[in-house]
Amino acid sequence: MREKEPSEPTNPIGTIVIGTLHPDIIDTAKEMVRKSLKTAQFKTVDVGKGASVAAFVSKAKEVNADIIVVTVSISGAKENLLKLISAFRS
């Protein structure tokens, strides 16, 4: 049985951008975390699966994110994690 989608928080305690980093397309863990964060009253903005470094950075800036959540499960995505960190620092 699929878990019900939590409702959007009416008074979110923060905004979180969440997604899986390219080339990773496995989103099971991301979806579990996203739903838990919504239940905890965070606004979640999902950039999807296989999202590029640029997509994470632009979306985080667009929504003025408080937190960035990145899920990675394959080595290619782990290598891109360093690029993502560098992109936020510059």
KOLGU-4560 file (N, C-alpha, C; in nm, 3 decimals, padded with zeros to 5 digits):
<recs>
<n_xx: 00.084 n_yy: -00.118 n_zz: 00.000 ca_xx: 00.000 ca_yy: 00.000 ca_zz: 00.000 c_xx: 00.088 c_yy: 00.124 c_zz: 00.000 mol: A seq: 1 type: MET>
<n_xx: 00.058 n_yy: 00.219 n_zz: -00.084 ca_xx: 00.136 ca_yy: 00.342 ca_zz: -00.093 c_xx: 00.101 c_yy: 00.437 c_zz: 00.019 mol: A seq: 2 type: ARG>
<n_xx: 00.205 n_yy: 00.502 n_zz: 00.068 ca_xx: 00.186 ca_yy: 00.600 ca_zz: 00.174 c_xx: 00.119 c_yy: 00.725 c_zz: 00.118 mol: A seq: 3 type: GLU>
<n_xx: 00.023 n_yy: 00.778 n_zz: 00.191 ca_xx: -00.051 ca_yy: 00.896 ca_zz: 00.149 c_xx: 00.043 c_yy: 01.018 c_zz: 00.145 mol: A seq: 4 type: LYS>
<n_xx: 00.023 n_yy: 01.103 n_zz: 00.046 ca_xx: 00.102 ca_yy: 01.227 ca_zz: 00.034 c_xx: 00.060 c_yy: 01.324 c_zz: 00.144 mol: A seq: 5 type: GLU>
<n_xx: 00.155 n_yy: 01.370 n_zz: 00.226 ca_xx: 00.121 ca_yy: 01.468 ca_zz: 00.331 c_xx: 00.075 c_yy: 01.599 c_zz: 00.268 mol: A seq: 6 type: PRO>
<n_xx: -00.010 n_yy: 01.670 n_zz: 00.338 ca_xx: -00.057 ca_yy: 01.799 ca_zz: 00.288 c_xx: 00.053 c_yy: 01.904 c_zz: 00.303 mol: A seq: 7 type: SER>
<n_xx: 00.041 n_yy: 02.009 n_zz: 00.224 ca_xx: 00.136 ca_yy: 02.119 ca_zz: 00.232 c_xx: 00.118 c_yy: 02.190 c_zz: 00.367 mol: A seq: 8 type: GLU>
<n_xx: 00.228 n_yy: 02.223 n_zz: 00.433 ca_xx: 00.214 ca_yy: 02.294 ca_zz: 00.561 c_xx: 00.159 c_yy: 02.434 c_zz: 00.540 mol: A seq: 9 type: PRO>
<n_xx: 00.069 n_yy: 02.475 n_zz: 00.627 ca_xx: 00.009 ca_yy: 02.609 ca_zz: 00.615 c_xx: 00.104 c_yy: 02.717 c_zz: 00.666 mol: A seq: 10 type: THR>
<n_xx: 00.188 n_yy: 02.683 n_zz: 00.760 ca_xx: 00.284 ca_yy: 02.777 ca_zz: 00.815 c_xx: 00.421 c_yy: 02.708 c_zz: 00.825 mol: A seq: 11 type: ASN>
<n_xx: 00.490 n_yy: 02.690 n_zz: 00.709 ca_xx: 00.614 ca_yy: 02.611 ca_zz: 00.710 c_xx: 00.722 c_yy: 02.674 c_zz: 00.798 mol: A seq: 12 type: PRO>
<n_xx: 00.803 n_yy: 02.585 n_zz: 00.858 ca_xx: 00.911 ca_yy: 02.632 ca_zz: 00.944 c_xx: 01.040 c_yy: 02.655 c_zz: 00.865 mol: A seq: 13 type: ILE>
<n_xx: 01.038 n_yy: 02.625 n_zz: 00.737 ca_xx: 01.154 ca_yy: 02.646 ca_zz: 00.650 c_xx: 01.126 c_yy: 02.589 c_zz: 00.513 mol: A seq: 14 type: GLY>
<n_xx: 01.214 n_yy: 02.623 n_zz: 00.419 ca_xx: 01.201 ca_yy: 02.575 ca_zz: 00.282 c_xx: 01.321 c_yy: 02.488 c_zz: 00.248 mol: A seq: 15 type: THR>
<n_xx: 01.292 n_yy: 02.371 n_zz: 00.192 ca_xx: 01.395 ca_yy: 02.274 ca_zz: 00.159 c_xx: 01.386 c_yy: 02.240 c_zz: 00.011 mol: A seq: 16 type: ILE>
<n_xx: 01.499 n_yy: 02.246 n_zz: -00.058 ca_xx: 01.508 ca_yy: 02.197 ca_zz: -00.195 c_xx: 01.565 c_yy: 02.056 c_zz: -00.186 mol: A seq: 17 type: VAL>
<n_xx: 01.498 n_yy: 01.961 n_zz: -00.251 ca_xx: 01.537 ca_yy: 01.821 ca_zz: -00.242 c_xx: 01.539 c_yy: 01.758 c_zz: -00.381 mol: A seq: 18 type: ILE>
<n_xx: 01.631 n_yy: 01.665 n_zz: -00.402 ca_xx: 01.636 ca_yy: 01.593 ca_zz: -00.529 c_xx: 01.749 c_yy: 01.492 c_zz: -00.530 mol: A seq: 19 type: GLY>
<n_xx: 01.752 n_yy: 01.413 n_zz: -00.637 ca_xx: 01.865 ca_yy: 01.323 ca_zz: -00.658 c_xx: 01.958 c_yy: 01.388 c_zz: -00.759 mol: A seq: 20 type: THR>
<n_xx: 02.086 n_yy: 01.374 n_zz: -00.738 ca_xx: 02.186 ca_yy: 01.441 ca_zz: -00.820 c_xx: 02.223 c_yy: 01.355 c_zz: -00.941 mol: A seq: 21 type: LEU>
<n_xx: 02.235 n_yy: 01.420 n_zz: -01.055 ca_xx: 02.273 ca_yy: 01.354 ca_zz: -01.181 c_xx: 02.402 c_yy: 01.276 c_zz: -01.162 mol: A seq: 22 type: HIS>
<n_xx: 02.412 n_yy: 01.156 n_zz: -01.213 ca_xx: 02.320 ca_yy: 01.082 ca_zz: -01.299 c_xx: 02.226 c_yy: 00.988 c_zz: -01.223 mol: A seq: 23 type: PRO>
<n_xx: 02.216 n_yy: 01.002 n_zz: -01.095 ca_xx: 02.133 ca_yy: 00.915 ca_zz: -01.011 c_xx: 01.984 c_yy: 00.938 c_zz: -01.040 mol: A seq: 24 type: ASP>
<n_xx: 01.912 n_yy: 00.830 n_zz: -01.066 ca_xx: 01.768 ca_yy: 00.843 ca_zz: -01.092 c_xx: 01.685 c_yy: 00.761 c_zz: -00.994 mol: A seq: 25 type: ILE>
<n_xx: 01.748 n_yy: 00.705 n_zz: -00.892 ca_xx: 01.675 ca_yy: 00.627 ca_zz: -00.792 c_xx: 01.620 c_yy: 00.725 c_zz: -00.688 mol: A seq: 26 type: ILE>
<n_xx: 01.488 n_yy: 00.733 n_zz: -00.678 ca_xx: 01.430 ca_yy: 00.836 ca_zz: -00.591 c_xx: 01.350 c_yy: 00.782 c_zz: -00.472 mol: A seq: 27 type: ASP>
<n_xx: 01.362 n_yy: 00.655 n_zz: -00.441 ca_xx: 01.287 ca_yy: 00.597 ca_zz: -00.330 c_xx: 01.321 c_yy: 00.665 c_zz: -00.198 mol: A seq: 28 type: THR>
<n_xx: 01.450 n_yy: 00.677 n_zz: -00.169 ca_xx: 01.493 ca_yy: 00.741 ca_zz: -00.044 c_xx: 01.452 c_yy: 00.888 c_zz: -00.041 mol: A seq: 29 type: ALA>
<n_xx: 01.468 n_yy: 00.957 n_zz: -00.154 ca_xx: 01.431 ca_yy: 01.099 ca_zz: -00.163 c_xx: 01.284 c_yy: 01.118 c_zz: -00.130 mol: A seq: 30 type: LYS>
<n_xx: 01.199 n_yy: 01.033 n_zz: -00.184 ca_xx: 01.055 ca_yy: 01.046 ca_zz: -00.161 c_xx: 01.020 c_yy: 01.021 c_zz: -00.015 mol: A seq: 31 type: GLU>
<n_xx: 01.084 n_yy: 00.926 n_zz: 00.049 ca_xx: 01.058 ca_yy: 00.901 ca_zz: 00.190 c_xx: 01.099 c_yy: 01.020 c_zz: 00.275 mol: A seq: 32 type: MET>
<n_xx: 01.215 n_yy: 01.077 n_zz: 00.246 ca_xx: 01.263 ca_yy: 01.194 ca_zz: 00.321 c_xx: 01.174 c_yy: 01.314 c_zz: 00.295 mol: A seq: 33 type: VAL>
<n_xx: 01.137 n_yy: 01.336 n_zz: 00.168 ca_xx: 01.052 ca_yy: 01.450 ca_zz: 00.132 c_xx: 00.919 c_yy: 01.446 c_zz: 00.206 mol: A seq: 34 type: ARG>
<n_xx: 00.857 n_yy: 01.330 n_zz: 00.211 ca_xx: 00.729 ca_yy: 01.316 ca_zz: 00.281 c_xx: 00.746 c_yy: 01.339 c_zz: 00.431 mol: A seq: 35 type: LYS>
<n_xx: 00.855 n_yy: 01.290 n_zz: 00.486 ca_xx: 00.882 ca_yy: 01.311 ca_zz: 00.629 c_xx: 00.902 c_yy: 01.459 c_zz: 00.660 mol: A seq: 36 type: SER>
<n_xx: 00.972 n_yy: 01.529 n_zz: 00.571 ca_xx: 00.995 ca_yy: 01.672 ca_zz: 00.591 c_xx: 00.865 c_yy: 01.751 c_zz: 00.582 mol: A seq: 37 type: LEU>
<n_xx: 00.778 n_yy: 01.715 n_zz: 00.488 ca_xx: 00.647 ca_yy: 01.781 ca_zz: 00.478 c_xx: 00.566 c_yy: 01.758 c_zz: 00.604 mol: A seq: 38 type: LYS>
<n_xx: 00.569 n_yy: 01.635 n_zz: 00.655 ca_xx: 00.497 ca_yy: 01.603 ca_zz: 00.778 c_xx: 00.551 c_yy: 01.684 c_zz: 00.895 mol: A seq: 39 type: THR>
<n_xx: 00.681 n_yy: 01.713 n_zz: 00.893 ca_xx: 00.745 ca_yy: 01.793 ca_zz: 00.998 c_xx: 00.724 c_yy: 01.943 c_zz: 00.977 mol: A seq: 40 type: ALA>
<n_xx: 00.643 n_yy: 01.979 n_zz: 00.879 ca_xx: 00.603 ca_yy: 02.118 ca_zz: 00.853 c_xx: 00.706 c_yy: 02.201 c_zz: 00.776 mol: A seq: 41 type: GLN>
<n_xx: 00.787 n_yy: 02.136 n_zz: 00.693 ca_xx: 00.876 ca_yy: 02.207 ca_zz: 00.602 c_xx: 00.811 c_yy: 02.216 c_zz: 00.465 mol: A seq: 42 type: PHE>
<n_xx: 00.831 n_yy: 02.328 n_zz: 00.397 ca_xx: 00.791 ca_yy: 02.338 ca_zz: 00.257 c_xx: 00.902 c_yy: 02.269 c_zz: 00.178 mol: A seq: 43 type: LYS>
<n_xx: 00.865 n_yy: 02.172 n_zz: 00.094 ca_xx: 00.966 ca_yy: 02.103 ca_zz: 00.014 c_xx: 00.947 c_yy: 02.137 c_zz: -00.133 mol: A seq: 44 type: THR>
<n_xx: 01.058 n_yy: 02.166 n_zz: -00.199 ca_xx: 01.059 ca_yy: 02.195 ca_zz: -00.341 c_xx: 01.145 c_yy: 02.086 c_zz: -00.405 mol: A seq: 45 type: VAL>
<n_xx: 01.083 n_yy: 02.002 n_zz: -00.485 ca_xx: 01.149 ca_yy: 01.885 ca_zz: -00.543 c_xx: 01.203 c_yy: 01.920 c_zz: -00.682 mol: A seq: 46 type: ASP>
<n_xx: 01.337 n_yy: 01.908 n_zz: -00.699 ca_xx: 01.396 ca_yy: 01.930 ca_zz: -00.831 c_xx: 01.397 c_yy: 01.801 c_zz: -00.913 mol: A seq: 47 type: VAL>
<n_xx: 01.349 n_yy: 01.692 n_zz: -00.852 ca_xx: 01.334 ca_yy: 01.567 ca_zz: -00.926 c_xx: 01.452 c_yy: 01.473 c_zz: -00.914 mol: A seq: 48 type: GLY>
<n_xx: 01.454 n_yy: 01.376 n_zz: -01.004 ca_xx: 01.562 ca_yy: 01.279 ca_zz: -01.003 c_xx: 01.655 c_yy: 01.306 c_zz: -01.121 mol: A seq: 49 type: LYS>
<n_xx: 01.783 n_yy: 01.282 n_zz: -01.098 ca_xx: 01.882 ca_yy: 01.309 ca_zz: -01.202 c_xx: 01.902 c_yy: 01.457 c_zz: -01.227 mol: A seq: 50 type: GLY>
<n_xx: 01.880 n_yy: 01.539 n_zz: -01.125 ca_xx: 01.889 ca_yy: 01.684 ca_zz: -01.141 c_xx: 02.035 c_yy: 01.729 c_zz: -01.153 mol: A seq: 51 type: ALA>
<n_xx: 02.057 n_yy: 01.826 n_zz: -01.236 ca_xx: 02.193 ca_yy: 01.880 ca_zz: -01.255 c_xx: 02.232 c_yy: 01.970 c_zz: -01.140 mol: A seq: 52 type: SER>
<n_xx: 02.361 n_yy: 01.995 n_zz: -01.131 ca_xx: 02.413 ca_yy: 02.090 ca_zz: -01.032 c_xx: 02.346 c_yy: 02.225 c_zz: -01.052 mol: A seq: 53 type: VAL>
<n_xx: 02.336 n_yy: 02.269 n_zz: -01.177 ca_xx: 02.274 ca_yy: 02.399 ca_zz: -01.207 c_xx: 02.129 c_yy: 02.404 c_zz: -01.163 mol: A seq: 54 type: ALA>
<n_xx: 02.056 n_yy: 02.294 n_zz: -01.176 ca_xx: 01.915 ca_yy: 02.291 ca_zz: -01.135 c_xx: 01.902 c_yy: 02.308 c_zz: -00.984 mol: A seq: 55 type: ALA>
<n_xx: 01.989 n_yy: 02.241 n_zz: -00.908 ca_xx: 01.987 ca_yy: 02.257 ca_zz: -00.763 c_xx: 02.016 c_yy: 02.402 c_zz: -00.723 mol: A seq: 56 type: PHE>
<n_xx: 02.122 n_yy: 02.458 n_zz: -00.781 ca_xx: 02.163 ca_yy: 02.594 ca_zz: -00.745 c_xx: 02.057 c_yy: 02.695 c_zz: -00.781 mol: A seq: 57 type: VAL>
<n_xx: 02.004 n_yy: 02.688 n_zz: -00.903 ca_xx: 01.905 ca_yy: 02.789 ca_zz: -00.945 c_xx: 01.776 c_yy: 02.778 c_zz: -00.864 mol: A seq: 58 type: SER>
<n_xx: 01.731 n_yy: 02.656 n_zz: -00.836 ca_xx: 01.607 ca_yy: 02.639 ca_zz: -00.759 c_xx: 01.626 c_yy: 02.687 c_zz: -00.615 mol: A seq: 59 type: LYS>
<n_xx: 01.742 n_yy: 02.656 n_zz: -00.556 ca_xx: 01.769 ca_yy: 02.699 ca_zz: -00.419 c_xx: 01.769 c_yy: 02.851 c_zz: -00.409 mol: A seq: 60 type: ALA>
<n_xx: 01.827 n_yy: 02.918 n_zz: -00.507 ca_xx: 01.828 ca_yy: 03.064 ca_zz: -00.508 c_xx: 01.688 c_yy: 03.120 c_zz: -00.534 mol: A seq: 61 type: LYS>
<n_xx: 01.616 n_yy: 03.057 n_zz: -00.626 ca_xx: 01.481 ca_yy: 03.103 ca_zz: -00.662 c_xx: 01.386 c_yy: 03.102 c_zz: -00.543 mol: A seq: 62 type: GLU>
<n_xx: 01.391 n_yy: 02.996 n_zz: -00.462 ca_xx: 01.297 ca_yy: 02.983 ca_zz: -00.350 c_xx: 01.357 c_yy: 03.025 c_zz: -00.217 mol: A seq: 63 type: VAL>
<n_xx: 01.481 n_yy: 03.075 n_zz: -00.221 ca_xx: 01.552 ca_yy: 03.117 ca_zz: -00.100 c_xx: 01.552 c_yy: 03.003 c_zz: 00.004 mol: A seq: 64 type: ASN>
<n_xx: 01.603 n_yy: 02.889 n_zz: -00.039 ca_xx: 01.602 ca_yy: 02.768 ca_zz: 00.043 c_xx: 01.684 c_yy: 02.784 c_zz: 00.171 mol: A seq: 65 type: ALA>
<n_xx: 01.632 n_yy: 02.726 n_zz: 00.278 ca_xx: 01.704 ca_yy: 02.721 ca_zz: 00.404 c_xx: 01.797 c_yy: 02.600 c_zz: 00.409 mol: A seq: 66 type: ASP>
<n_xx: 01.755 n_yy: 02.492 n_zz: 00.343 ca_xx: 01.827 ca_yy: 02.366 ca_zz: 00.346 c_xx: 01.823 c_yy: 02.303 c_zz: 00.207 mol: A seq: 67 type: ILE>
<n_xx: 01.933 n_yy: 02.237 n_zz: 00.168 ca_xx: 01.939 ca_yy: 02.161 ca_zz: 00.044 c_xx: 01.955 c_yy: 02.014 c_zz: 00.084 mol: A seq: 68 type: ILE>
<n_xx: 01.869 n_yy: 01.927 n_zz: 00.033 ca_xx: 01.879 ca_yy: 01.784 ca_zz: 00.059 c_xx: 01.909 c_yy: 01.715 c_zz: -00.073 mol: A seq: 69 type: VAL>
<n_xx: 02.021 n_yy: 01.643 n_zz: -00.076 ca_xx: 02.065 ca_yy: 01.575 ca_zz: -00.198 c_xx: 02.078 c_yy: 01.426 c_zz: -00.166 mol: A seq: 70 type: VAL>
<n_xx: 02.014 n_yy: 01.343 n_zz: -00.246 ca_xx: 02.033 ca_yy: 01.200 ca_zz: -00.229 c_xx: 02.120 c_yy: 01.148 c_zz: -00.342 mol: A seq: 71 type: THR>
<n_xx: 02.216 n_yy: 01.065 n_zz: -00.306 ca_xx: 02.306 ca_yy: 01.003 ca_zz: -00.404 c_xx: 02.324 c_yy: 00.856 c_zz: -00.367 mol: A seq: 72 type: VAL>
<n_xx: 02.324 n_yy: 00.771 n_zz: -00.468 ca_xx: 02.345 ca_yy: 00.629 ca_zz: -00.440 c_xx: 02.440 c_yy: 00.563 c_zz: -00.539 mol: A seq: 73 type: SER>
<n_xx: 02.485 n_yy: 00.637 n_zz: -00.640 ca_xx: 02.582 ca_yy: 00.581 ca_zz: -00.733 c_xx: 02.704 c_yy: 00.670 c_zz: -00.739 mol: A seq: 74 type: ILE>
<n_xx: 02.817 n_yy: 00.612 n_zz: -00.779 ca_xx: 02.944 ca_yy: 00.686 ca_zz: -00.773 c_xx: 02.946 c_yy: 00.810 c_zz: -00.860 mol: A seq: 75 type: SER>
<n_xx: 02.881 n_yy: 00.809 n_zz: -00.975 ca_xx: 02.877 ca_yy: 00.929 ca_zz: -01.060 c_xx: 02.814 c_yy: 01.047 c_zz: -00.988 mol: A seq: 76 type: GLY>
<n_xx: 02.708 n_yy: 01.020 n_zz: -00.915 ca_xx: 02.642 ca_yy: 01.127 ca_zz: -00.840 c_xx: 02.729 c_yy: 01.173 c_zz: -00.724 mol: A seq: 77 type: ALA>
<n_xx: 02.800 n_yy: 01.081 n_zz: -00.662 ca_xx: 02.889 ca_yy: 01.117 ca_zz: -00.552 c_xx: 02.998 c_yy: 01.211 c_zz: -00.601 mol: A seq: 78 type: LYS>
<n_xx: 03.049 n_yy: 01.188 n_zz: -00.721 ca_xx: 03.149 ca_yy: 01.277 ca_zz: -00.779 c_xx: 03.090 c_yy: 01.416 c_zz: -00.806 mol: A seq: 79 type: GLU>
<n_xx: 02.966 n_yy: 01.422 n_zz: -00.849 ca_xx: 02.901 ca_yy: 01.551 ca_zz: -00.874 c_xx: 02.868 c_yy: 01.626 c_zz: -00.746 mol: A seq: 80 type: ASN>
<n_xx: 02.868 n_yy: 01.558 n_zz: -00.634 ca_xx: 02.841 ca_yy: 01.623 ca_zz: -00.506 c_xx: 02.945 c_yy: 01.731 c_zz: -00.477 mol: A seq: 81 type: LEU>
<n_xx: 03.071 n_yy: 01.703 n_zz: -00.508 ca_xx: 03.176 ca_yy: 01.804 ca_zz: -00.490 c_xx: 03.154 c_yy: 01.925 c_zz: -00.580 mol: A seq: 82 type: LEU>
<n_xx: 03.105 n_yy: 01.900 n_zz: -00.702 ca_xx: 03.075 ca_yy: 02.011 ca_zz: -00.793 c_xx: 02.959 c_yy: 02.095 c_zz: -00.738 mol: A seq: 83 type: LYS>
<n_xx: 02.861 n_yy: 02.029 n_zz: -00.677 ca_xx: 02.748 ca_yy: 02.101 ca_zz: -00.619 c_xx: 02.793 c_yy: 02.190 c_zz: -00.503 mol: A seq: 84 type: LEU>
<n_xx: 02.878 n_yy: 02.136 n_zz: -00.417 ca_xx: 02.930 ca_yy: 02.215 ca_zz: -00.304 c_xx: 03.008 c_yy: 02.336 c_zz: -00.356 mol: A seq: 85 type: ILE>
<n_xx: 03.091 n_yy: 02.315 n_zz: -00.457 ca_xx: 03.168 ca_yy: 02.426 ca_zz: -00.516 c_xx: 03.077 c_yy: 02.532 c_zz: -00.576 mol: A seq: 86 type: SER>
<n_xx: 02.970 n_yy: 02.487 n_zz: -00.641 ca_xx: 02.878 ca_yy: 02.582 ca_zz: -00.704 c_xx: 02.811 c_yy: 02.672 c_zz: -00.600 mol: A seq: 87 type: ALA>
<n_xx: 02.781 n_yy: 02.619 n_zz: -00.484 ca_xx: 02.719 ca_yy: 02.701 ca_zz: -00.380 c_xx: 02.819 c_yy: 02.795 c_zz: -00.315 mol: A seq: 88 type: PHE>
<n_xx: 02.945 n_yy: 02.759 n_zz: -00.316 ca_xx: 03.047 ca_yy: 02.843 ca_zz: -00.254 c_xx: 03.086 c_yy: 02.961 c_zz: -00.344 mol: A seq: 89 type: ARG>
<n_xx: 03.063 n_yy: 02.948 n_zz: -00.474 ca_xx: 03.105 ca_yy: 03.056 ca_zz: -00.564 c_xx: 02.994 c_yy: 03.153 c_zz: -00.594 mol: A seq: 90 type: SER>
</recs>
